[in-house]
Amino acid sequence: MGFIQPILGLTVFVGLTYLLSTNRQLVSPMRIAIGLVSQLVIAFLLLRISFISNALLGLNAVVRALQSATDRAAQYMFGYVAGGPAPFEVSNPDNSFIIAFQVLPLILVISVLSAMLFHFGILSMLVEAIGKLLKRAFGLSGALGLGAAATIFFGTIEAPLVIKPYLNRLSRGELLALIICSMATIAGTVIILYASVLEQTLPGSLQHLLTASIISVPAALTLAHIYSPTPASELDMTGIPRSEKTWIEVLLDAVNDAVKMMISIAAIIVVLFAFIYLLDDLLQLINEGLNLGVILSFVLRPVMWLVGFDWQSAALAGELMGTKIFLNEFVAYLALADVSEFSEKQTTVIAYAMCGFANIASCGIIIAGLVAIMPERRKEVVEVVFTALVLGNVATLMTGCVVSLIL
């Protein structure tokens, strides 16, 4: 993986977005430069400065502790199907891993933990600090800066809800920027889940996924400015409103929400896999060697070459990226965990390039959530969301380019 390809990739991704811009005259070269330099500086600090990267690597002890506690609790409730001792001799232990009982319970624990940290002001204080930093660096309104910061820790619809009182007053460009940020990052409620899936394939995976989300925010804000440059509105929101609920109410609400999320994830995985298998069967009726993976690898192979992969590896990288876009990043990371063809650097780069919620299912979630809040902007929300789907993926691909350069 050379350095010329990722530089070319960054140039192509930014250049194509500029060509599609709704108002090229208002695009600020300084804003573009700030965005690209921010990505490079953050990546260098978090990946190359030893004491910073070692501190982030220490977070993997948190992953192991949470995973261990969750495993023991799940095994107490579900027994051997959650990985506990089996009451019989297991003839095929390789087939004993059950996602529903050994992966999804972690979502429950992390969702409740993040809700409690937010309630006690620990997580909200961090979000507010990052929001102020983004506001100064990119000249954003206070509301957009806070909302963009929230996307590093919260999901595609939870992050916008942090600035719910201001949502309806965001300009079209600011709304696009907020949604792109939520598409180009992953939530804290699933980041530990993904890290636990990838840990064997990518040591220090929590550090990498957290770094990826942080790096992608400047890329998302830069692309939003290039595509739809608009002056910042005067929405000076600097703090997150505090809830008046007691901690036990917050805990119970978080448990209910997490259970719904677990059921939703399980249902989506079953339905999407069924559609994939059905589509593959139909494609094989046309040509025996044709399937969705072949199509995705063909279409996205040049894109992944721009990110820094050699031409041969770019085919598999394109297939994984396509899986992430058309299904979701969880399915893609499960597939990456079984890949042995990539080098350590290639595994790291593709993990960064796929680290975002920009997939078709997320579009439905965002549309449903935002339209419920501001029904009068329904048409605008729908138009903006599908633009954000494309630009959100471009943002994570830019992050892949930057990491390819730094490494």
C-alpha positions as CSV (number, residue, x, y, z in Angstrom):
1,M,0.0,0.0,0.0
2,G,1.8,3.1,-1.2
3,F,1.2,6.8,-0.4
4,I,0.4,8.0,-3.9
5,Q,-2.9,6.2,-4.1
6,P,-4.4,7.6,-0.9
7,I,-3.4,11.1,-1.9
8,L,-5.0,10.6,-5.3
9,G,-8.0,9.2,-3.4
10,L,-8.4,12.3,-1.2
11,T,-8.1,14.5,-4.3
12,V,-10.7,12.5,-6.3
13,F,-13.2,12.3,-3.4
14,V,-13.0,16.0,-2.6
15,G,-12.9,16.9,-6.4
16,L,-16.0,14.9,-7.2
17,T,-17.9,16.5,-4.3
18,Y,-16.9,19.9,-5.5
19,L,-18.1,19.2,-9.0
20,L,-21.5,18.2,-7.6
21,S,-21.7,21.2,-5.2
22,T,-24.9,23.2,-5.2
23,N,-23.0,26.5,-4.9
24,R,-19.3,26.3,-5.9
25,Q,-18.8,30.1,-5.4
26,L,-19.4,29.8,-1.7
27,V,-16.9,26.9,-1.2
28,S,-14.0,28.0,1.0
29,P,-10.6,26.6,0.2
30,M,-9.6,27.4,3.8
31,R,-12.5,25.2,5.2
32,I,-11.4,22.4,3.0
33,A,-7.7,22.7,4.1
34,I,-8.8,22.9,7.8
35,G,-10.8,19.7,7.3
36,L,-8.0,17.7,5.6
37,V,-5.3,18.9,8.0
38,S,-7.6,18.1,11.0
39,Q,-7.9,14.6,9.8
40,L,-4.2,14.1,9.3
41,V,-3.3,15.7,12.6
42,I,-5.8,13.7,14.6
43,A,-4.8,10.5,12.9
44,F,-1.1,11.2,13.5
45,L,-1.7,12.1,17.2
46,L,-3.8,9.0,17.9
47,L,-1.9,6.5,15.9
48,R,1.7,7.7,15.9
49,I,2.3,9.5,19.3
50,S,3.1,6.6,21.5
51,F,1.8,7.8,24.9
52,I,-1.5,8.8,23.2
53,S,-1.9,5.6,21.3
54,N,-0.9,3.5,24.4
55,A,-3.6,5.4,26.4
56,L,-6.2,4.5,23.8
57,L,-4.9,0.9,23.7
58,G,-5.6,0.8,27.4
59,L,-9.3,1.1,26.5
60,N,-9.2,-2.5,25.3
61,A,-9.0,-3.6,29.0
62,V,-12.4,-1.9,29.3
63,V,-13.7,-4.0,26.4
64,R,-12.4,-7.2,27.9
65,A,-13.9,-6.3,31.3
66,L,-17.3,-5.4,29.9
67,Q,-17.3,-8.5,27.6
68,S,-16.3,-10.8,30.5
69,A,-19.0,-9.4,32.8
70,T,-21.6,-9.6,30.1
71,D,-20.6,-13.1,29.1
72,R,-20.9,-14.3,32.7
73,A,-24.3,-12.6,33.1
74,A,-25.6,-14.1,29.8
75,Q,-24.3,-17.5,30.7
76,Y,-26.1,-17.3,34.0
77,M,-29.4,-16.6,32.2
78,F,-29.0,-18.6,29.0
79,G,-26.5,-21.3,30.0
80,Y,-24.5,-23.1,27.3
81,V,-26.1,-21.3,24.3
82,A,-24.4,-18.1,25.6
83,G,-21.0,-19.9,25.8
84,G,-21.4,-21.6,29.2
85,P,-20.4,-25.2,30.0
86,A,-22.5,-27.6,27.8
87,P,-24.4,-30.4,29.6
88,F,-23.3,-32.8,26.9
89,E,-20.2,-33.5,24.8
90,V,-19.9,-31.0,22.0
91,S,-18.7,-32.7,18.8
92,N,-18.3,-29.5,16.7
93,P,-17.2,-26.7,19.1
94,D,-16.5,-24.4,16.1
95,N,-20.2,-24.2,15.5
96,S,-21.2,-23.3,19.1
97,F,-20.9,-19.5,18.6
98,I,-24.5,-18.0,18.7
99,I,-24.7,-14.3,17.8
100,A,-28.1,-13.8,19.5
101,F,-26.9,-15.0,22.9
102,Q,-23.1,-14.3,22.8
103,V,-23.0,-10.9,21.0
104,L,-26.3,-9.0,21.3
105,P,-26.3,-9.0,25.2
106,L,-23.3,-6.6,25.1
107,I,-25.6,-4.0,23.4
108,L,-27.9,-4.2,26.4
109,V,-25.1,-3.6,28.9
110,I,-23.4,-0.8,26.9
111,S,-26.6,1.0,26.2
112,V,-27.5,1.2,29.8
113,L,-24.0,2.1,30.9
114,S,-23.8,5.0,28.4
115,A,-27.3,6.2,29.5
116,M,-26.1,6.3,33.1
117,L,-22.8,8.1,32.2
118,F,-24.9,10.6,30.3
119,H,-27.3,11.1,33.1
120,F,-24.6,11.8,35.6
121,G,-23.0,14.4,33.3
122,I,-19.8,12.5,32.5
123,L,-20.6,11.8,28.8
124,S,-22.4,15.1,28.3
125,M,-19.4,17.0,29.5
126,L,-17.2,15.3,27.0
127,V,-19.7,16.0,24.1
128,E,-20.0,19.6,25.1
129,A,-16.2,20.1,25.1
130,I,-15.8,18.5,21.6
131,G,-18.8,20.6,20.3
132,K,-17.0,23.8,21.4
133,L,-13.8,22.7,19.7
134,L,-15.7,21.9,16.4
135,K,-17.5,25.2,16.6
136,R,-14.2,27.2,16.8
137,A,-12.3,25.1,14.2
138,F,-15.0,25.0,11.5
139,G,-17.1,28.1,12.2
140,L,-20.2,26.1,13.0
141,S,-23.2,27.3,14.9
142,G,-23.3,26.1,18.5
143,A,-26.2,23.7,17.8
144,L,-24.5,22.1,14.9
145,G,-21.1,21.8,16.7
146,L,-22.8,20.1,19.6
147,G,-24.8,17.8,17.3
148,A,-21.7,16.8,15.3
149,A,-19.8,16.0,18.5
150,A,-22.7,13.9,19.8
151,T,-22.5,11.7,16.7
152,I,-19.2,10.3,18.0
153,F,-21.0,8.8,20.9
154,F,-24.6,8.3,19.9
155,G,-26.6,6.7,17.1
156,T,-28.0,8.1,13.9
157,I,-31.2,9.3,15.5
158,E,-30.0,9.7,19.1
159,A,-27.3,12.3,18.2
160,P,-29.8,14.7,16.5
161,L,-32.1,14.4,19.5
162,V,-29.3,16.0,21.6
163,I,-30.2,19.3,19.9
164,K,-33.9,18.5,19.4
165,P,-35.1,22.1,20.3
166,Y,-33.0,23.5,17.5
167,L,-33.5,20.8,14.8
168,N,-36.3,22.6,13.0
169,R,-34.3,25.8,12.8
170,L,-31.2,24.3,11.2
171,S,-30.6,25.4,7.6
172,R,-30.7,22.8,4.9
173,G,-26.9,22.7,4.7
174,E,-26.6,22.4,8.5
175,L,-29.2,19.5,8.5
176,L,-27.1,17.8,5.8
177,A,-23.9,18.3,7.8
178,L,-25.5,16.8,10.9
179,I,-26.8,13.7,9.1
180,I,-23.5,13.1,7.3
181,C,-21.7,13.2,10.6
182,S,-24.1,10.6,12.0
183,M,-23.6,8.5,8.9
184,A,-19.8,8.7,9.0
185,T,-19.5,7.6,12.7
186,I,-20.7,4.7,14.9
187,A,-22.3,5.0,18.3
188,G,-20.7,4.2,21.6
189,T,-23.5,1.7,22.2
190,V,-22.1,-0.5,19.4
191,I,-18.5,0.4,19.2
192,I,-17.6,-2.1,22.0
193,L,-19.7,-4.7,20.3
194,Y,-17.8,-4.3,17.0
195,A,-14.5,-4.1,18.9
196,S,-15.2,-7.5,20.6
197,V,-16.0,-9.0,17.1
198,L,-12.8,-7.7,15.6
199,E,-10.3,-8.1,18.5
200,Q,-8.8,-11.3,17.2
201,T,-8.4,-10.0,13.7
202,L,-7.5,-6.5,14.6
203,P,-5.7,-6.2,18.1
204,G,-6.5,-2.9,19.7
205,S,-9.8,-2.7,17.8
206,L,-11.6,-0.4,20.2
207,Q,-8.8,2.2,19.8
208,H,-9.1,2.0,16.1
209,L,-12.8,2.3,15.9
210,L,-12.9,5.2,18.3
211,T,-10.2,6.9,16.4
212,A,-12.0,6.3,13.1
213,S,-15.2,8.0,14.4
214,I,-13.2,11.0,15.6
215,I,-11.2,11.3,12.3
216,S,-14.4,11.1,10.2
217,V,-16.2,14.0,11.8
218,P,-13.9,16.6,10.1
219,A,-14.3,14.8,6.8
220,A,-18.1,14.8,7.1
221,L,-18.2,18.5,7.9
222,T,-15.8,19.3,5.1
223,L,-17.9,17.3,2.5
224,A,-21.1,19.0,3.8
225,H,-19.5,22.4,3.3
226,I,-18.3,21.6,-0.2
227,Y,-21.6,20.1,-1.3
228,S,-23.9,22.6,0.3
229,P,-22.0,25.6,1.6
230,T,-24.2,27.8,3.8
231,P,-23.4,30.4,6.4
232,A,-23.7,29.3,10.0
233,S,-27.0,30.1,11.6
234,E,-27.2,31.9,15.0
235,L,-28.2,28.8,17.0
236,D,-26.0,29.3,20.1
237,M,-26.5,26.1,22.0
238,T,-23.5,25.3,24.3
239,G,-24.9,22.8,26.8
240,I,-27.1,19.7,26.7
241,P,-30.4,20.1,28.6
242,R,-30.3,18.0,31.8
243,S,-33.0,15.4,32.4
244,E,-35.1,15.6,35.5
245,K,-35.5,11.8,35.7
246,T,-34.1,9.8,38.6
247,W,-31.2,7.4,37.9
248,I,-33.5,4.4,38.3
249,E,-35.9,5.8,35.7
250,V,-33.0,6.4,33.3
251,L,-31.8,2.8,33.9
252,L,-35.2,1.3,33.2
253,D,-35.8,3.5,30.1
254,A,-32.3,2.5,28.8
255,V,-33.1,-1.2,29.4
256,N,-36.4,-0.9,27.4
257,D,-34.7,0.9,24.6
258,A,-31.8,-1.5,24.4
259,V,-34.1,-4.5,24.3
260,K,-36.0,-3.0,21.4
261,M,-32.6,-2.3,19.7
262,M,-31.5,-5.9,20.2
263,I,-34.7,-7.3,18.7
264,S,-34.4,-4.8,15.8
265,I,-30.8,-5.8,15.1
266,A,-31.6,-9.5,15.2
267,A,-34.6,-9.0,12.9
268,I,-32.7,-6.9,10.4
269,I,-29.8,-9.4,10.2
270,V,-32.3,-12.3,9.5
271,V,-34.2,-10.3,6.9
272,L,-31.1,-8.9,5.2
273,F,-29.3,-12.2,5.0
274,A,-32.5,-13.8,3.6
275,F,-32.6,-11.2,0.9
276,I,-28.9,-11.7,0.1
277,Y,-29.3,-15.5,-0.2
278,L,-32.4,-15.0,-2.3
279,L,-30.7,-12.5,-4.6
280,D,-27.7,-14.7,-4.9
281,D,-29.9,-17.6,-5.9
282,L,-31.6,-15.5,-8.6
283,L,-28.3,-14.2,-9.9
284,Q,-27.0,-17.8,-10.2
285,L,-29.9,-18.6,-12.4
286,I,-28.5,-16.0,-14.8
287,N,-24.9,-17.1,-14.4
288,E,-23.6,-19.9,-12.1
289,G,-20.6,-17.8,-11.0
290,L,-22.5,-14.6,-10.4
291,N,-23.5,-13.3,-7.0
292,L,-23.9,-10.1,-5.1
293,G,-20.3,-10.2,-3.8
294,V,-18.9,-10.5,-7.3
295,I,-20.9,-7.4,-8.4
296,L,-19.9,-5.3,-5.4
297,S,-16.3,-6.2,-5.7
298,F,-16.3,-5.3,-9.4
299,V,-18.1,-1.9,-8.9
300,L,-16.1,-0.8,-5.8
301,R,-12.7,-2.3,-6.6
302,P,-11.4,1.0,-8.2
303,V,-12.7,3.0,-5.2
304,M,-10.8,0.8,-2.7
305,W,-7.7,1.0,-4.9
306,L,-7.8,4.8,-4.4
307,V,-8.0,4.2,-0.6
308,G,-4.6,2.4,-0.9
309,F,-5.2,-1.3,-1.6
310,D,-3.3,-3.1,-4.3
311,W,-5.5,-4.1,-7.3
312,Q,-5.8,-7.8,-6.2
313,S,-6.8,-7.0,-2.6
314,A,-9.1,-4.1,-3.7
315,A,-11.6,-6.7,-5.0
316,L,-12.2,-8.2,-1.5
317,A,-12.1,-4.8,0.1
318,G,-14.7,-3.6,-2.4
319,E,-16.9,-6.6,-1.5
320,L,-16.7,-5.8,2.2
321,M,-17.4,-2.1,1.6
322,G,-20.4,-3.0,-0.5
323,T,-21.7,-5.3,2.2
324,K,-21.4,-2.4,4.7
325,I,-23.3,0.0,2.4
326,F,-26.1,-2.4,1.3
327,L,-26.5,-4.3,4.6
328,N,-24.7,-2.7,7.6
329,E,-21.3,-2.3,9.1
330,F,-21.9,-5.1,11.7
331,V,-22.4,-7.7,9.0
332,A,-19.3,-6.3,7.2
333,Y,-17.2,-6.5,10.4
334,L,-18.4,-10.1,11.1
335,A,-17.2,-10.9,7.5
336,L,-13.9,-9.1,8.1
337,A,-13.3,-11.1,11.3
338,D,-13.1,-14.2,9.0
339,V,-10.7,-12.7,6.4
340,S,-7.2,-14.0,6.4
341,E,-6.0,-12.6,3.1
342,F,-5.3,-9.1,4.3
343,S,-2.1,-7.8,5.8
344,E,-2.2,-6.1,9.2
345,K,-2.2,-2.7,7.6
346,Q,-4.9,-3.6,5.0
347,T,-7.1,-5.0,7.8
348,T,-6.6,-1.7,9.8
349,V,-7.4,0.5,6.7
350,I,-10.6,-1.4,5.7
351,A,-11.8,-1.3,9.4
352,Y,-11.5,2.5,9.3
353,A,-13.1,2.8,5.8
354,M,-16.1,0.8,7.0
355,C,-16.5,2.6,10.4
356,G,-19.8,4.4,9.9
357,F,-23.6,4.0,9.9
358,A,-23.9,5.0,6.2
359,N,-26.1,2.2,4.9
360,I,-29.5,1.9,3.4
361,A,-31.2,0.7,6.7
362,S,-29.9,3.8,8.5
363,C,-31.7,6.0,5.9
364,G,-35.0,4.5,7.0
365,I,-34.2,5.0,10.7
366,I,-33.2,8.7,10.2
367,I,-36.2,9.5,8.0
368,A,-38.6,7.9,10.4
369,G,-37.1,9.7,13.4
370,L,-36.6,13.2,11.9
371,V,-40.0,13.3,10.1
372,A,-41.7,12.5,13.5
373,I,-39.9,15.5,15.0
374,M,-40.4,17.9,12.1
375,P,-43.2,16.6,9.7
376,E,-43.3,19.9,7.8
377,R,-39.8,19.2,6.5
378,R,-40.5,15.7,5.4
379,K,-39.6,16.1,1.7
380,E,-36.4,18.0,2.6
381,V,-35.4,15.3,5.1
382,V,-35.8,12.5,2.5
383,E,-33.8,14.4,-0.1
384,V,-31.0,15.3,2.4
385,V,-30.7,11.7,3.8
386,F,-29.9,10.0,0.5
387,T,-27.3,12.7,-0.2
388,A,-25.9,12.0,3.2
389,L,-25.8,8.3,2.5
390,V,-23.3,8.9,-0.3
391,L,-21.3,11.6,1.4
392,G,-21.2,9.6,4.6
393,N,-19.5,6.8,2.8
394,V,-17.1,9.2,1.0
395,A,-16.2,10.6,4.5
396,T,-15.2,7.1,5.8
397,L,-13.3,6.4,2.6
398,M,-11.4,9.6,3.2
399,T,-10.6,8.4,6.7
400,G,-9.3,5.2,5.2
401,C,-7.1,7.2,2.9
402,V,-5.7,9.3,5.8
403,V,-5.0,6.2,7.9
404,S,-3.3,4.5,4.9
405,L,-1.0,7.6,4.6
406,I,-0.2,7.8,8.4
407,L,0.5,4.1,8.7
